Amino acid sequence: MSGGAQFTKWEETVRNGGILIYDVGSTASGWSTAISTAETRFNALSTALSLKVKIRAAKPEEKASAHILVAAVNGSYTFDRGKSIPPGTGSLPANGNKGATEYKATTDGLVRAYIFLPLNSKHGDFMKVVMAVHEFFHASGLHEHSDLAKPDIMAETMMPSGPDKVEAGVFNSRMMPPIWMSNETGAKIANCWS
Ligand SMILES: [Zn+2]
């Protein structure tokens, strides 16, 4: 979070559980299908690469204490960072190409992540799933993006290319296999959960 750290671990009790519970706020109802698919894809990657973290939607009684809050925004947003710390702020255009993940942390690690998505994304369903999976992996604690020479789901720049592909990183002629993760990125996430 500070000092150029490329990841922040969740607090130990969360890490020990190996589950991040997310809640999709009412503003993000237009994303609910994409997010549900993103959960499936996230968990499949987690299994394949032994990432040690899975995600699932909050049950009604878990909403208030969910680890990850998902909201859709039109412009500026704020998020709680804890007592006696000013709220964090950021901004996303409503029809933008990207989401954002923000964090609340204590000295023991992350205690909450906030995923912000554009309110009126013009993207098709597949790209929305890609965007959601990308932000969920940020929410798992990894701040950095994948190497430009080896773009995967954590590439900093991804653009849709037809209904079921995206172009990633500097290799604009290279089609990224749908929702793929390199072993290198997987090792970084597993490290956040060890
Ligand atoms: Zn990112």
Residues whose N, C-alpha, C, O or C-beta is under 5 A from the ligand:
A	BS01	ZN	none
